Amino acid sequence: MIRISGIGRYIYMLTATMLTDYPQLQVVLAGFSIHNQEFIGQLGEVQQKQIETAVFEAPIFSIAERLKGMQVINKHRDVDLVHIPHFNAPWNLPANSVVTVHDLIPFKLKRMGPRNPLKHRAGKMVLENSLKKAGRIITVSQATARDLLQSYPDPALQEKIRIIPLGVSPEFFPLPHQEIKAFKARHHLQHYLLFVGNRSPHKNLKRLLKAYAMLLEKYPALQLVIAGKRTVLPDEVDMVKKQLGLNMVREYENCSDKDLHSLYCGAEMLVFPSLYEGFGLPPLEAMACGTAVVVSNTTSLPEVVGDAGLYVNPLQTADIAEKVDMLLSDPTLRNRLQAQGCQRAAMFSWHNTARATMAVYQEILKG
């Protein structure tokens, strides 16, 4: 899952940081061969020597994934510890294992879960197996831990859970004004709102687009940039754009980290009205770039943003438009939130995430 949105960044940054911070660590990286080689190619020579690879090639959430995952586990029974970075762990998960649960989106939001009842039940069985067999469960937020314990109120599970927030990559920082100006000129951008994330229904892009349409009455030159991949074609962005005639929406489906950095820095603000987030990396990355954020008042986002952003009810289109308007029309407020955001983002580092994860590994090893 190293190429899957926020989970992919977690896998990449956690692994790379742990290899750097713990030179004694030896890792067998199981995944698609091409993904493994791409990852290793971006590491330093010292870190490359710490890695072996194992072929684990199967569609995500498939029967083949279950079977091949079990083969990988069986082949590496001699390792000290197994870490599965999402709940879709193999059935024969050993006791010396850690599973990271990012969110319960497929089970909490009907539109995001499998439409086939059998697949939905199979997904729950995979999750329940992971919760039962793993030695420790890492959640990336208090919100996800709370969701887990509400769904599975088991004292044994509560004892297993460790909450470890994600970090912000050091590549996200405020860029010089001239560099931002040149980027915007190249991409024909002027004043724009920014959304970052995949285009799944729970991201609430339908209401964001409708709020943007309301704002155009007061700010006719305002642009909206959506940086994220479609999950279906056409999706609700395509449909609402056509319905409302929104011809100033710019879309970046395959955005490099370098361009993403510039998009963050050049935006008037990040608008992130998601219905559900296990953590929410885009607001954290935007704050690290010195950009103000408007986010939902739900799930994990208040844990990430704290008092450094404006909050909206994601179900209220008018509230989204009102808070964006508030920031657009009040430079003093925007400047204050930008400063607070930089301070807030500095509290989240991948080194902290790696250190806390290593502490969980040590619990397993001592056990």
NORURUR-V257733 format. One record per residue. N is the residue number from 1. PHI is phi as a letter, one per 40 degrees, with the letter a starting at -180 (* if undefined). OMEGA is omega in whole degrees, 0 to 359 (999 if undefined). Layout:
BEGIN
N,PHI,OMEGA / N,PHI,OMEGA
END
This chain:
BEGIN
1,*,185 / 2,c,177 / 3,b,185 / 4,c,168 / 5,f,185 / 6,c,178 / 7,c,178 / 8,c,178 / 9,c,176 / 10,d,181 / 11,c,183 / 12,c,187 / 13,c,179 / 14,c,182 / 15,c,182 / 16,c,182 / 17,c,180 / 18,c,177 / 19,c,180 / 20,c,185 / 21,c,183 / 22,b,185 / 23,c,178 / 24,c,184 / 25,c,173 / 26,b,188 / 27,b,167 / 28,b,184 / 29,c,182 / 30,b,180 / 31,i,176 / 32,c,184 / 33,d,183 / 34,c,179 / 35,c,178 / 36,d,183 / 37,c,176 / 38,c,181 / 39,c,183 / 40,c,180 / 41,c,180 / 42,c,180 / 43,c,174 / 44,c,183 / 45,c,181 / 46,c,182 / 47,c,179 / 48,c,180 / 49,c,180 / 50,c,189 / 51,b,163 / 52,b,179 / 53,b,174 / 54,b,181 / 55,c,177 / 56,a,188 / 57,b,179 / 58,a,176 / 59,d,180 / 60,c,179 / 61,g,179 / 62,b,175 / 63,c,179 / 64,d,178 / 65,c,178 / 66,c,185 / 67,c,182 / 68,c,176 / 69,c,177 / 70,c,178 / 71,c,179 / 72,c,178 / 73,c,182 / 74,c,182 / 75,c,184 / 76,b,180 / 77,c,184 / 78,c,180 / 79,c,180 / 80,c,187 / 81,a,176 / 82,b,176 / 83,b,176 / 84,b,189 / 85,c,174 / 86,a,187 / 87,c,183 / 88,c,183 / 89,c,176 / 90,d,185 / 91,c,183 / 92,c,181 / 93,d,181 / 94,c,181 / 95,c,179 / 96,c,185 / 97,b,175 / 98,b,176 / 99,b,175 / 100,c,176 / 101,b,183 / 102,c,182 / 103,a,176 / 104,b,184 / 105,d,181 / 106,c,184 / 107,b,181 / 108,c,183 / 109,b,186 / 110,d,183 / 111,c,184 / 112,c,181 / 113,c,177 / 114,c,179 / 115,c,177 / 116,c,181 / 117,d,179 / 118,c,178 / 119,c,179 / 120,c,179 / 121,c,178 / 122,c,178 / 123,c,178 / 124,c,178 / 125,c,178 / 126,c,178 / 127,c,182 / 128,c,177 / 129,c,179 / 130,c,181 / 131,c,183 / 132,c,190 / 133,c,183 / 134,c,177 / 135,c,176 / 136,a,175 / 137,b,173 / 138,c,169 / 139,b,186 / 140,c,178 / 141,a,173 / 142,c,181 / 143,c,179 / 144,c,177 / 145,c,179 / 146,c,178 / 147,c,180 / 148,c,184 / 149,c,174 / 150,c,180 / 151,c,183 / 152,b,184 / 153,c,184 / 154,b,179 / 155,d,180 / 156,c,178 / 157,c,180 / 158,d,179 / 159,c,182 / 160,c,191 / 161,c,172 / 162,b,182 / 163,c,181 / 164,b,179 / 165,c,176 / 166,c,179 / 167,b,175 / 168,b,183 / 169,c,181 / 170,c,179 / 171,c,180 / 172,b,181 / 173,a,180 / 174,c,179 / 175,c,176 / 176,c,184 / 177,d,183 / 178,c,179 / 179,c,177 / 180,c,181 / 181,d,180 / 182,c,178 / 183,c,182 / 184,c,179 / 185,c,180 / 186,c,185 / 187,b,178 / 188,f,178 / 189,b,177 / 190,b,176 / 191,c,184 / 192,a,168 / 193,c,184 / 194,b,167 / 195,b,178 / 196,b,179 / 197,i,177 / 198,c,187 / 199,b,177 / 200,c,183 / 201,d,183 / 202,c,177 / 203,c,171 / 204,g,183 / 205,c,178 / 206,d,180 / 207,c,177 / 208,c,180 / 209,c,178 / 210,c,176 / 211,c,178 / 212,c,178 / 213,c,177 / 214,c,182 / 215,c,181 / 216,c,178 / 217,c,181 / 218,c,183 / 219,b,188 / 220,c,180 / 221,c,184 / 222,c,177 / 223,b,174 / 224,b,178 / 225,b,176 / 226,b,181 / 227,b,182 / 228,i,185 / 229,c,170 / 230,c,171 / 231,b,173 / 232,a,180 / 233,b,353 / 234,c,177 / 235,b,186 / 236,c,175 / 237,c,179 / 238,d,185 / 239,c,182 / 240,c,176 / 241,d,181 / 242,c,182 / 243,c,185 / 244,b,179 / 245,g,183 / 246,c,185 / 247,c,180 / 248,b,176 / 249,c,178 / 250,b,184 / 251,b,176 / 252,b,182 / 253,c,180 / 254,b,187 / 255,c,176 / 256,c,178 / 257,c,179 / 258,c,178 / 259,c,178 / 260,c,177 / 261,d,180 / 262,c,178 / 263,c,177 / 264,d,187 / 265,c,183 / 266,c,185 / 267,c,171 / 268,c,178 / 269,a,168 / 270,c,176 / 271,b,190 / 272,b,186 / 273,c,186 / 274,c,178 / 275,c,184 / 276,a,175 / 277,b,174 / 278,c,175 / 279,a,180 / 280,h,180 / 281,c,184 / 282,d,177 / 283,d,180 / 284,c,179 / 285,c,179 / 286,c,180 / 287,c,178 / 288,c,178 / 289,c,180 / 290,g,182 / 291,b,179 / 292,c,182 / 293,b,171 / 294,b,187 / 295,b,176 / 296,c,178 / 297,c,188 / 298,b,174 / 299,f,189 / 300,c,191 / 301,c,175 / 302,c,176 / 303,c,184 / 304,c,190 / 305,c,182 / 306,f,181 / 307,c,185 / 308,b,180 / 309,a,173 / 310,b,183 / 311,b,179 / 312,b,167 / 313,c,187 / 314,c,179 / 315,c,183 / 316,b,180 / 317,d,181 / 318,c,179 / 319,c,177 / 320,d,181 / 321,c,182 / 322,c,182 / 323,c,176 / 324,c,178 / 325,d,180 / 326,d,180 / 327,c,180 / 328,c,186 / 329,c,183 / 330,b,181 / 331,d,180 / 332,c,178 / 333,c,181 / 334,c,179 / 335,c,180 / 336,c,180 / 337,c,177 / 338,c,180 / 339,c,179 / 340,c,180 / 341,c,178 / 342,c,179 / 343,c,180 / 344,c,182 / 345,c,180 / 346,c,179 / 347,c,185 / 348,b,180 / 349,b,177 / 350,c,175 / 351,c,175 / 352,c,179 / 353,c,180 / 354,c,181 / 355,c,179 / 356,c,178 / 357,c,177 / 358,c,177 / 359,c,177 / 360,c,176 / 361,d,181 / 362,c,176 / 363,d,180 / 364,c,184 / 365,c,179 / 366,c,180 / 367,c,999
END
